[in-house]
Amino acid sequence: MKLLVTGGAGFIGSAVVRLAVARGYAVVNLDALTYAACLENVASVADHPDYAFEHVDIRDGTALDTVFAQHRPDSVMHLAAESHVDRSIDGPGAFIETNVTGTYTLLQAARKYWEERGRPEGFRFHHISTDEVYGSLGDTGLFTEETAYAPNSPYSASKAASDHLVRAWGETYGLPVVLTNCSNNYGPYHFPEKLIPVLILNALAGKDIPVYGAGKNVRDWLYVEDHADALLTVLEKGKLGRSYNIGGENEARNIDLVEMICAILDRVRPANRPYASLITFVEDRPGHDLRYAIDPSRIRQELGWRPSVTLEQGLEKTVRWYLENEAWWRALQDRDGVGKRLGTTPNGG
């Protein structure tokens, strides 16, 4: 099977590309190479005969038509997106352009290609989204696939819109679609502006470790390689038109997550004082959702999938990866916005 993976030079997309190639798929990696993309993420497969790269923006319909015609993929896995909540607060326009307009353009190109080929039954358009579209939970409860959408940030609103577009193209045009909504990912190759890399790299540099608000926000953490495995499972076995929530079954408060990382660093890279002494509470970001938590019953019961990595195991693997791959993250630290606090003053830009 040949997969067209959009956003395959990003964090989650590159994990999908690496795993898919390892499992014998032919993969076409389509990426615009914006600030968070890095071809080093897929260097391990770059010379594989079943791998190809296309430097294309998903908003460019003409270029997409060319890619579809040239490579003739059997399925599309759509991961390309602007995904940083803080950046969406400062500049929501880019999120609308990429996540909404880009998804529409990709859907149209995929539909045209599928129809011109005679609507092959095996074709799939797999749209990868986030649990943030559901909004915020209180102290109890879980997101299910039937939870009403209630996005609270420009990022999550743009992803909710893209989810609705995919569903509509399935219902209106018959495009064979499947959708997944995942919890917070972490692991190797995570771009250094996101929470866990910031915690690790600030600690290593002896800088303040920033924790928003009181650190009581709760997330369900999903190791990225587990997520890639789940995505391929849904592509292969998922029911058309159906959505699947993918969770790590690893809920943790932000402050507890920070303390776990500090404890790992104390053990594997001890400093002259406990890393937890660097924890600094900072002003919360606007519209910060209190809690996300996923009920993964559907994917577990229907497709037999569940995560293989606990939070403790995944954090240890992640910390050690950053310690062993300093050249990778140092090369990204000069990129726009990395190392700066974003999303504190909404300006509607």
NUDRENSE-754225 format. One line per 3 residues: number of its first residue (from 0); their letters; for each residue x negated, z negated, y of N, C-alpha, C. Coordinates in steps of 0.2 Angstrom, whole numbers, padded with zeros to 4 digits. Layout:
N
NUM> A> X/Z/Y/X/Z/Y/X/Z/Y  ...
//
This chain:
349
0> MKL> -0004/0000/-0006/0000/0000/0000/-0004/0000/0006  -0002/0004/0011/-0006/0004/0017/-0002/0000/0023  -0005/-0004/0026/-0002/-0009/0031/-0005/-0007/0038
3> LVT> 0000/-0006/0043/-0002/-0006/0050/-0001/-0013/0053  -0006/-0016/0055/-0006/-0023/0057/-0008/-0022/0065  -0003/-0024/0069/-0004/-0024/0076/-0007/-0031/0078
6> GGA> -0011/-0031/0083/-0015/-0038/0085/-0019/-0040/0079  -0022/-0036/0076/-0027/-0038/0070/-0034/-0040/0072  -0035/-0040/0079/-0041/-0043/0081/-0040/-0050/0084
9> GFI> -0034/-0052/0084/-0033/-0059/0086/-0033/-0064/0081  -0031/-0070/0082/-0032/-0076/0078/-0028/-0075/0071  -0022/-0075/0072/-0018/-0074/0065/-0018/-0067/0062
12> GSA> -0018/-0062/0067/-0019/-0055/0064/-0025/-0054/0060  -0031/-0057/0063/-0037/-0055/0059/-0037/-0059/0052  -0034/-0065/0052/-0033/-0068/0045/-0029/-0064/0041
15> VVR> -0024/-0061/0043/-0020/-0056/0039/-0024/-0050/0037  -0028/-0047/0041/-0032/-0041/0040/-0037/-0043/0034  -0040/-0049/0035/-0046/-0051/0030/-0043/-0052/0023
18> LAV> -0037/-0055/0023/-0034/-0057/0017/-0031/-0051/0014  -0028/-0046/0018/-0025/-0040/0015/-0030/-0036/0012  -0036/-0035/0015/-0041/-0031/0012/-0044/-0034/0006
21> ARG> -0044/-0040/0006/-0047/-0044/0000/-0042/-0043/-0006  -0036/-0042/-0005/-0031/-0041/-0010/-0030/-0034/-0012  -0033/-0029/-0009/-0033/-0022/-0011/-0028/-0018/-0007
24> YAV> -0026/-0021/-0001/-0022/-0016/0003/-0026/-0012/0007  -0024/-0006/0009/-0027/-0002/0015/-0024/-0005/0021  -0029/-0006/0026/-0026/-0009/0032/-0029/-0005/0038
27> VNL> -0024/-0003/0043/-0025/0000/0049/-0024/-0006/0054  -0029/-0008/0058/-0029/-0013/0063/-0028/-0010/0070  -0022/-0011/0073/-0021/-0008/0079/-0021/-0014/0084
30> DAL> -0025/-0014/0089/-0026/-0019/0094/-0028/-0016/0101  -0026/-0019/0106/-0027/-0017/0113/-0034/-0020/0115  -0036/-0025/0112/-0042/-0029/0113/-0042/-0032/0120
33> TYA> -0037/-0036/0121/-0036/-0040/0128/-0040/-0046/0127  -0040/-0050/0132/-0044/-0056/0133/-0045/-0060/0126  -0040/-0061/0122/-0040/-0066/0116/-0042/-0062/0110
36> ACL> -0043/-0056/0110/-0045/-0052/0104/-0053/-0052/0103  -0055/-0051/0097/-0062/-0051/0096/-0063/-0047/0089  -0067/-0042/0090/-0068/-0038/0084/-0073/-0042/0079
39> ENV> -0076/-0047/0081/-0080/-0051/0077/-0076/-0054/0072  -0070/-0055/0073/-0065/-0059/0069/-0064/-0055/0062  -0065/-0048/0063/-0064/-0044/0057/-0071/-0040/0055
42> ASV> -0076/-0043/0057/-0083/-0040/0055/-0084/-0040/0048  -0081/-0044/0044/-0082/-0045/0037/-0079/-0039/0033  -0074/-0036/0036/-0071/-0030/0033/-0072/-0023/0037
45> ADH> -0076/-0023/0042/-0076/-0018/0046/-0079/-0011/0043  -0083/-0012/0038/-0086/-0007/0034/-0083/-0005/0028  -0077/-0009/0026/-0074/-0007/0020/-0070/-0001/0020
48> PDY> -0070/0003/0015/-0067/0010/0015/-0060/0010/0016  -0056/0004/0015/-0049/0004/0016/-0047/0001/0022  -0052/0000/0027/-0050/-0003/0034/-0052/0003/0039
51> AFE> -0047/0003/0044/-0048/0007/0050/-0046/0003/0056  -0049/0005/0062/-0047/0002/0068/-0045/0007/0073  -0039/0005/0076/-0037/0009/0082/-0036/0005/0088
54> HVD> -0039/0007/0093/-0039/0004/0100/-0033/0006/0104  -0027/0003/0103/-0021/0006/0106/-0017/0000/0108  -0014/0001/0114/-0009/-0004/0116/-0002/-0002/0114
57> IRD> 0002/-0008/0111/0008/-0006/0108/0013/-0004/0114  0012/-0004/0120/0016/-0001/0125/0016/0006/0126  0011/0009/0123/0009/0016/0123/0013/0020/0117
60> GTA> 0019/0022/0119/0022/0026/0113/0019/0032/0111  0016/0036/0115/0013/0042/0113/0007/0040/0108  0003/0036/0110/-0003/0034/0106/0000/0031/0099
63> LDT> 0005/0027/0099/0008/0024/0093/0011/0030/0088  0014/0035/0091/0016/0041/0087/0010/0044/0084  0005/0045/0087/-0001/0048/0084/-0004/0043/0079
66> VFA> -0004/0037/0079/-0007/0032/0074/-0002/0033/0068  0004/0033/0069/0009/0033/0063/0008/0040/0060  0007/0045/0063/0006/0052/0060/0000/0053/0057
69> QHR> -0005/0050/0059/-0012/0050/0056/-0013/0046/0050  -0011/0040/0051/-0012/0035/0045/-0006/0034/0040  0000/0036/0042/0006/0036/0037/0006/0029/0034
72> PDS> 0007/0024/0037/0007/0017/0034/0014/0016/0030  0013/0012/0025/0019/0010/0021/0023/0004/0024  0020/0000/0028/0023/-0005/0031/0020/-0007/0038
75> VMH> 0023/-0010/0042/0021/-0013/0049/0021/-0020/0049  0016/-0024/0050/0016/-0031/0052/0014/-0032/0059  0019/-0034/0063/0018/-0034/0070/0017/-0041/0072
78> LAA> 0010/-0042/0074/0008/-0049/0077/0005/-0048/0084  0005/-0042/0087/0002/-0042/0093/0007/-0045/0098  0004/-0050/0102/0008/-0053/0107/0003/-0057/0112
81> ESH> 0006/-0058/0118/0003/-0063/0122/0006/-0070/0120  0002/-0075/0119/0004/-0081/0115/0003/-0088/0118  -0001/-0088/0124/-0003/-0095/0126/0002/-0097/0131
84> VDR> 0006/-0103/0130/0011/-0105/0134/0009/-0106/0141  0003/-0110/0142/0000/-0111/0149/-0001/-0105/0153  -0003/-0100/0150/-0004/-0093/0153/0003/-0090/0155
87> SID> 0008/-0091/0151/0014/-0089/0152/0018/-0092/0158  0016/-0098/0159/0018/-0102/0165/0015/-0099/0172  0009/-0097/0172/0006/-0095/0177/0007/-0087/0179
90> GPG> 0008/-0084/0173/0009/-0076/0174/0014/-0074/0169  0020/-0075/0170/0025/-0073/0164/0026/-0065/0163  0024/-0061/0169/0025/-0054/0168/0022/-0051/0162
93> AFI> 0016/-0053/0161/0012/-0050/0155/0015/-0051/0149  0019/-0057/0148/0022/-0059/0142/0028/-0054/0141  0032/-0053/0146/0038/-0048/0146/0035/-0041/0144
96> ETN> 0030/-0039/0147/0027/-0032/0146/0025/-0031/0139  0021/-0036/0136/0018/-0035/0129/0024/-0037/0124  0026/-0043/0125/0031/-0046/0119/0037/-0043/0119
99> VTG> 0040/-0041/0125/0047/-0037/0125/0046/-0030/0125  0043/-0027/0130/0043/-0020/0131/0038/-0017/0125  0033/-0021/0123/0029/-0018/0118/0032/-0018/0111
102> TYT> 0036/-0023/0110/0040/-0023/0104/0045/-0018/0103  0048/-0017/0109/0053/-0011/0109/0050/-0005/0108  0044/-0003/0111/0040/0003/0110/0038/0004/0103
105> LLQ> 0036/-0001/0100/0033/-0001/0093/0039/0000/0088  0045/-0003/0090/0051/-0002/0085/0053/0005/0086  0053/0008/0092/0055/0015/0092/0050/0020/0089
108> AAR> 0044/0018/0089/0039/0023/0086/0040/0022/0078  0041/0016/0076/0041/0014/0069/0048/0018/0066  0053/0017/0070/0060/0020/0068/0059/0028/0068
111> KYW> 0056/0031/0072/0055/0038/0072/0051/0040/0066  0045/0037/0065/0041/0038/0059/0045/0038/0053  0049/0032/0052/0053/0031/0046/0058/0036/0045
114> EER> 0061/0038/0050/0067/0043/0050/0064/0050/0048  0058/0052/0051/0055/0058/0050/0053/0059/0042  0051/0053/0039/0049/0053/0032/0055/0053/0027
117> GRP> 0061/0053/0030/0067/0053/0026/0069/0046/0024  0067/0041/0028/0069/0034/0027/0067/0031/0020  0061/0031/0019/0059/0028/0012/0061/0021/0011
120> EGF> 0063/0020/0005/0066/0013/0004/0060/0007/0004  0054/0009/0002/0049/0004/0002/0046/0002/0009  0048/0006/0014/0045/0004/0021/0048/-0003/0023
123> RFH> 0043/-0006/0027/0045/-0013/0030/0042/-0013/0037  0046/-0016/0041/0044/-0018/0048/0044/-0026/0048  0039/-0029/0047/0038/-0037/0047/0036/-0039/0054
126> HIS> 0041/-0043/0057/0040/-0045/0064/0038/-0053/0063  0032/-0055/0066/0030/-0062/0066/0031/-0065/0072  0034/-0071/0072/0036/-0074/0078/0034/-0082/0077
129> TDE> 0038/-0086/0081/0036/-0093/0082/0042/-0098/0082  0041/-0104/0080/0046/-0109/0080/0048/-0111/0087  0044/-0109/0092/0045/-0111/0099/0052/-0108/0101
132> VYG> 0054/-0102/0098/0060/-0099/0100/0066/-0104/0100  0066/-0109/0095/0071/-0114/0094/0072/-0119/0099  0067/-0120/0104/0067/-0125/0109/0064/-0131/0106
135> SLG> 0067/-0137/0108/0063/-0143/0107/0068/-0148/0102  0065/-0152/0098/0069/-0157/0094/0068/-0164/0097  0072/-0168/0095/0071/-0175/0096/0067/-0178/0091
138> DTG> 0068/-0185/0090/0064/-0188/0085/0065/-0186/0078  0071/-0184/0077/0073/-0182/0070/0076/-0174/0070  0077/-0172/0064/0079/-0165/0063/0074/-0160/0062
141> LFT> 0076/-0154/0059/0071/-0149/0057/0074/-0142/0060  0070/-0137/0061/0072/-0131/0063/0074/-0127/0056  0079/-0124/0056/0081/-0120/0050/0082/-0112/0053
144> EET> 0082/-0108/0048/0083/-0101/0050/0090/-0100/0054  0095/-0105/0054/0101/-0104/0057/0101/-0108/0064  0096/-0111/0066/0095/-0115/0072/0096/-0110/0078
147> AYA> 0100/-0112/0082/0101/-0108/0088/0095/-0107/0092  0094/-0102/0095/0088/-0101/0100/0089/-0104/0106  0084/-0108/0109/0084/-0111/0115/0077/-0112/0118
150> PNS> 0074/-0106/0119/0067/-0106/0122/0066/-0109/0129  0061/-0113/0130/0060/-0117/0136/0054/-0114/0140  0050/-0110/0137/0044/-0107/0141/0045/-0099/0142
153> PYS> 0042/-0096/0147/0042/-0089/0147/0039/-0086/0141  0034/-0089/0138/0031/-0087/0131/0037/-0087/0126  0040/-0092/0125/0045/-0093/0119/0051/-0088/0121
156> ASK> 0053/-0088/0127/0058/-0083/0129/0057/-0076/0127  0050/-0074/0129/0048/-0067/0127/0048/-0066/0120  0046/-0071/0116/0046/-0070/0108/0053/-0070/0106
159> AAS> 0058/-0074/0109/0065/-0074/0107/0068/-0067/0108  0066/-0064/0114/0069/-0058/0115/0066/-0053/0110  0060/-0053/0108/0057/-0048/0103/0061/-0049/0096
162> DHL> 0062/-0056/0094/0065/-0057/0088/0072/-0053/0088  0076/-0054/0094/0083/-0051/0094/0082/-0043/0094  0077/-0040/0097/0076/-0033/0097/0075/-0031/0089
165> VRA> 0071/-0034/0086/0070/-0032/0079/0076/-0033/0075  0080/-0038/0076/0086/-0039/0072/0091/-0033/0074  0091/-0032/0080/0096/-0026/0082/0094/-0020/0079
168> WGE> 0087/-0018/0079/0085/-0012/0076/0087/-0012/0069  0087/-0017/0066/0089/-0017/0059/0096/-0016/0058  0100/-0019/0062/0107/-0019/0061/0110/-0012/0064
171> TYG> 0107/-0010/0069/0110/-0004/0072/0107/0003/0069  0101/0003/0068/0098/0009/0066/0096/0009/0058  0097/0003/0055/0095/0002/0048/0088/0002/0046
174> LPV> 0084/0001/0052/0077/0000/0050/0076/-0006/0046  0072/-0006/0040/0071/-0011/0036/0066/-0016/0038  0069/-0022/0041/0065/-0027/0044/0066/-0033/0041
177> VLT> 0060/-0037/0041/0060/-0044/0039/0057/-0048/0045  0059/-0055/0046/0056/-0058/0052/0053/-0065/0049  0048/-0068/0052/0046/-0074/0051/0044/-0078/0057
180> NCS> 0046/-0085/0057/0044/-0089/0063/0040/-0095/0060  0034/-0096/0063/0029/-0100/0060/0028/-0106/0065  0026/-0112/0062/0024/-0117/0066/0017/-0116/0069
183> NNY> 0014/-0121/0072/0008/-0121/0076/0002/-0119/0071  -0002/-0114/0072/-0007/-0112/0068/-0014/-0115/0070  -0019/-0116/0066/-0025/-0118/0067/-0030/-0116/0062
186> GPY> -0037/-0116/0063/-0041/-0114/0058/-0047/-0110/0061  -0051/-0106/0057/-0056/-0102/0059/-0054/-0096/0064  -0058/-0095/0069/-0057/-0089/0074/-0052/-0091/0079
189> HFP> -0050/-0097/0079/-0045/-0099/0084/-0048/-0098/0091  -0045/-0094/0096/-0047/-0093/0102/-0048/-0100/0106  -0054/-0100/0110/-0056/-0107/0112/-0052/-0110/0118
192> EKL> -0046/-0107/0120/-0042/-0110/0125/-0036/-0114/0122  -0035/-0113/0115/-0030/-0117/0112/-0032/-0124/0110  -0027/-0128/0109/-0028/-0135/0109/-0034/-0138/0104
195> IPV> -0033/-0136/0098/-0038/-0139/0093/-0045/-0136/0095  -0047/-0130/0096/-0053/-0128/0098/-0055/-0131/0105  -0051/-0132/0110/-0053/-0136/0116/-0055/-0143/0114
198> LIL> -0051/-0146/0110/-0053/-0153/0108/-0060/-0153/0105  -0061/-0149/0100/-0068/-0149/0096/-0074/-0147/0101  -0073/-0142/0105/-0078/-0140/0109/-0080/-0144/0115
201> NAL> -0074/-0147/0118/-0076/-0152/0123/-0079/-0158/0120  -0077/-0160/0115/-0081/-0166/0111/-0088/-0165/0110  -0089/-0159/0108/-0096/-0157/0106/-0101/-0157/0113
204> AGK> -0097/-0155/0118/-0101/-0154/0125/-0101/-0161/0128  -0098/-0166/0126/-0098/-0172/0129/-0093/-0173/0135  -0088/-0168/0135/-0083/-0168/0141/-0077/-0172/0139
207> DIP> -0073/-0173/0144/-0067/-0176/0143/-0063/-0172/0138  -0059/-0175/0134/-0055/-0172/0129/-0048/-0173/0132  -0045/-0168/0134/-0038/-0168/0138/-0032/-0169/0133
210> VYG> -0028/-0173/0134/-0022/-0174/0131/-0016/-0174/0136  -0011/-0170/0135/-0006/-0169/0139/-0001/-0175/0139  0001/-0177/0145/0006/-0183/0145/0003/-0189/0142
213> AGK> 0008/-0192/0137/0006/-0198/0133/0003/-0196/0126  0003/-0189/0125/0001/-0187/0118/0006/-0188/0113  0012/-0189/0115/0017/-0190/0110/0021/-0184/0107
216> NVR> 0019/-0178/0110/0022/-0172/0108/0020/-0171/0100  0025/-0169/0096/0024/-0168/0089/0024/-0160/0087  0019/-0158/0083/0019/-0151/0081/0018/-0152/0073
219> DWL> 0021/-0146/0070/0019/-0145/0063/0014/-0140/0062  0008/-0142/0059/0002/-0138/0059/0001/-0135/0053  0000/-0128/0053/-0001/-0123/0048/-0008/-0120/0048
222> YVE> -0011/-0121/0043/-0018/-0118/0042/-0017/-0111/0042  -0021/-0107/0046/-0020/-0100/0047/-0021/-0096/0041  -0025/-0098/0036/-0026/-0094/0030/-0020/-0095/0025
225> DHA> -0017/-0101/0026/-0010/-0102/0022/-0005/-0097/0025  -0005/-0097/0032/0000/-0093/0035/-0001/-0085/0033  -0007/-0083/0033/-0008/-0076/0031/-0005/-0075/0024
228> DAL> -0006/-0079/0019/-0004/-0079/0013/0004/-0079/0013  0007/-0083/0017/0014/-0083/0017/0017/-0076/0020  0013/-0073/0025/0016/-0067/0028/0015/-0061/0023
231> LTV> 0010/-0061/0019/0010/-0056/0014/0015/-0057/0008  0017/-0063/0007/0022/-0065/0002/0029/-0063/0005  0030/-0064/0011/0037/-0061/0014/0037/-0054/0014
234> LEK> 0031/-0051/0016/0031/-0043/0016/0033/-0040/0009  0030/-0044/0004/0031/-0041/-0003/0037/-0043/-0006  0040/-0049/-0005/0046/-0051/-0008/0052/-0053/-0004
237> GKL> 0051/-0053/0003/0057/-0055/0007/0062/-0050/0007  0068/-0053/0008/0074/-0049/0008/0075/-0046/0014  0077/-0039/0014/0078/-0036/0020/0083/-0039/0025
240> GRS> 0082/-0039/0031/0086/-0042/0036/0086/-0049/0037  0082/-0052/0033/0082/-0060/0032/0076/-0062/0036  0077/-0069/0039/0071/-0072/0042/0069/-0078/0038
243> YNI> 0063/-0080/0038/0060/-0085/0035/0055/-0089/0039  0057/-0096/0039/0053/-0101/0043/0047/-0103/0039  0041/-0102/0042/0035/-0104/0038/0032/-0110/0042
246> GGE> 0032/-0116/0038/0029/-0122/0041/0023/-0125/0037  0019/-0129/0040/0014/-0132/0036/0015/-0138/0033  0021/-0141/0034/0023/-0147/0031/0018/-0153/0033
249> NEA> 0016/-0152/0039/0010/-0157/0042/0012/-0159/0049  0017/-0163/0050/0019/-0165/0057/0014/-0170/0059  0012/-0170/0066/0007/-0175/0069/0008/-0175/0076
252> RNI> 0008/-0181/0079/0008/-0182/0086/0001/-0179/0089  0001/-0176/0095/-0005/-0174/0098/-0010/-0179/0098  -0009/-0185/0100/-0014/-0190/0101/-0017/-0192/0094
255> DLV> -0012/-0192/0089/-0015/-0193/0082/-0020/-0188/0079  -0018/-0181/0081/-0022/-0176/0079/-0029/-0176/0083  -0029/-0178/0089/-0035/-0179/0093/-0039/-0184/0089
258> EMI> -0036/-0190/0088/-0040/-0195/0085/-0043/-0193/0078  -0039/-0189/0074/-0042/-0187/0068/-0048/-0182/0068  -0047/-0178/0073/-0053/-0173/0075/-0059/-0177/0077
261> CAI> -0058/-0182/0081/-0064/-0187/0083/-0067/-0190/0077  -0063/-0193/0073/-0065/-0196/0067/-0070/-0192/0063  -0067/-0185/0062/-0071/-0181/0058/-0078/-0179/0061
264> LDR> -0078/-0178/0068/-0084/-0177/0071/-0089/-0183/0071  -0086/-0189/0072/-0090/-0195/0071/-0094/-0195/0064  -0091/-0192/0059/-0094/-0192/0053/-0099/-0187/0052
267> VRP> -0097/-0180/0054/-0101/-0175/0052/-0106/-0173/0058  -0105/-0175/0064/-0109/-0174/0069/-0109/-0180/0074  -0112/-0185/0072/-0112/-0191/0076/-0115/-0191/0082
270> ANR> -0113/-0194/0088/-0116/-0194/0094/-0118/-0201/0096  -0120/-0202/0102/-0122/-0209/0104/-0116/-0213/0106  -0110/-0211/0105/-0104/-0215/0106/-0098/-0212/0102
273> PYA> -0093/-0215/0101/-0087/-0212/0097/-0084/-0207/0102  -0083/-0201/0098/-0079/-0196/0102/-0073/-0198/0105  -0069/-0202/0102/-0063/-0205/0105/-0063/-0208/0112
276> SLI> -0069/-0210/0114/-0070/-0213/0120/-0070/-0207/0126  -0070/-0201/0124/-0069/-0195/0128/-0062/-0193/0130  -0057/-0196/0126/-0050/-0195/0127/-0048/-0196/0134
279> TFV> -0045/-0191/0137/-0042/-0192/0144/-0035/-0190/0144  -0030/-0194/0147/-0023/-0191/0147/-0023/-0188/0154  -0020/-0182/0154/-0019/-0178/0160/-0012/-0176/0161
282> EDR> -0010/-0174/0167/-0003/-0172/0169/0000/-0167/0164  0006/-0169/0161/0009/-0164/0157/0011/-0157/0160  0011/-0152/0155/0013/-0146/0158/0021/-0145/0159
285> PGH> 0023/-0141/0163/0030/-0140/0164/0034/-0138/0158  0040/-0141/0157/0044/-0139/0151/0041/-0140/0144  0036/-0145/0143/0033/-0146/0137/0038/-0149/0132
288> DLR> 0039/-0145/0127/0044/-0147/0121/0041/-0153/0118  0046/-0157/0116/0044/-0164/0113/0041/-0163/0106  0045/-0159/0102/0044/-0159/0095/0046/-0153/0092
291> YAI> 0042/-0150/0088/0044/-0144/0083/0043/-0147/0076  0047/-0145/0072/0047/-0146/0065/0051/-0141/0061  0048/-0138/0056/0051/-0133/0052/0054/-0136/0045
294> DPS> 0060/-0133/0043/0062/-0134/0036/0060/-0128/0033  0055/-0128/0028/0053/-0122/0025/0057/-0121/0018  0063/-0124/0017/0066/-0123/0011/0067/-0116/0008
297> RIR> 0069/-0112/0013/0071/-0105/0011/0065/-0101/0008  0059/-0101/0011/0053/-0098/0009/0051/-0101/0002  0052/-0107/0002/0050/-0111/-0004/0054/-0109/-0010
300> QEL> 0061/-0109/-0009/0065/-0108/-0014/0066/-0101/-0016  0066/-0097/-0011/0068/-0090/-0013/0061/-0086/-0015  0056/-0088/-0012/0049/-0084/-0013/0044/-0088/-0016
303> GWR> 0045/-0094/-0017/0040/-0098/-0021/0034/-0100/-0017  0034/-0100/-0011/0028/-0101/-0007/0029/-0108/-0003  0023/-0111/-0003/0022/-0117/0001/0015/-0118/0003
306> PSV> 0013/-0121/0008/0006/-0122/0010/0002/-0125/0005  -0005/-0123/0005/-0010/-0126/0000/-0014/-0131/0003  -0015/-0131/0010/-0020/-0135/0013/-0016/-0141/0017
309> TLE> -0018/-0147/0016/-0016/-0153/0020/-0019/-0153/0027  -0016/-0156/0032/-0019/-0157/0039/-0026/-0160/0038  -0027/-0165/0035/-0033/-0168/0034/-0039/-0163/0032
312> QGL> -0037/-0159/0026/-0041/-0154/0023/-0043/-0149/0028  -0037/-0146/0032/-0038/-0141/0036/-0042/-0142/0042  -0041/-0148/0045/-0045/-0150/0051/-0052/-0151/0049
315> EKT> -0054/-0154/0043/-0061/-0154/0041/-0064/-0147/0041  -0060/-0142/0037/-0063/-0136/0037/-0064/-0132/0044  -0059/-0134/0048/-0059/-0131/0055/-0065/-0133/0059
318> VRW> -0066/-0140/0059/-0072/-0143/0063/-0078/-0140/0060  -0079/-0140/0053/-0085/-0138/0051/-0086/-0130/0052  -0081/-0126/0052/-0082/-0119/0054/-0084/-0118/0061
321> YLE> -0082/-0122/0066/-0084/-0122/0073/-0091/-0124/0074  -0093/-0129/0070/-0100/-0131/0070/-0105/-0126/0067  -0103/-0122/0062/-0107/-0117/0059/-0107/-0110/0062
324> NEA> -0102/-0110/0067/-0101/-0103/0071/-0102/-0103/0078  -0107/-0107/0080/-0107/-0108/0088/-0108/-0101/0091  -0112/-0096/0089/-0113/-0090/0092/-0106/-0086/0093
327> WWR> -0101/-0087/0089/-0095/-0084/0090/-0091/-0087/0096  -0090/-0094/0096/-0087/-0097/0101/-0090/-0097/0108  -0097/-0097/0108/-0100/-0097/0114/-0100/-0090/0118
330> ALQ> -0099/-0085/0114/-0098/-0078/0117/-0091/-0077/0120  -0087/-0081/0118/-0080/-0081/0121/-0079/-0085/0127  -0083/-0090/0128/-0082/-0095/0134/-0082/-0092/0141
333> DRD> -0085/-0086/0142/-0085/-0084/0148/-0079/-0079/0150  -0075/-0079/0145/-0069/-0074/0146/-0064/-0078/0151  -0060/-0074/0154/-0055/-0076/0160/-0051/-0082/0157
336> GVG> -0051/-0087/0161/-0047/-0093/0160/-0049/-0098/0155  -0054/-0096/0150/-0057/-0101/0145/-0060/-0107/0149  -0059/-0113/0147/-0062/-0119/0149/-0058/-0121/0156
339> KRL> -0053/-0118/0158/-0049/-0120/0164/-0043/-0123/0162  -0040/-0127/0166/-0033/-0130/0165/-0028/-0125/0168  -0024/-0122/0164/-0019/-0117/0166/-0012/-0120/0165
342> GTT> -0007/-0117/0169/0000/-0119/0168/0002/-0125/0171  -0002/-0127/0176/0000/-0134/0180/0005/-0132/0185  0005/-0127/0189/0009/-0125/0194/0012/-0118/0194
345> PNG> 0018/-0118/0191/0022/-0112/0190/0022/-0108/0197  0020/-0102/0197/0020/-0098/0203/0024/-0091/0202  0026/-0090/0195/0031/-0084/0194/0027/-0078/0195
348> G> 0020/-0078/0194/0017/-0072/0195/0017/-0067/0189
//
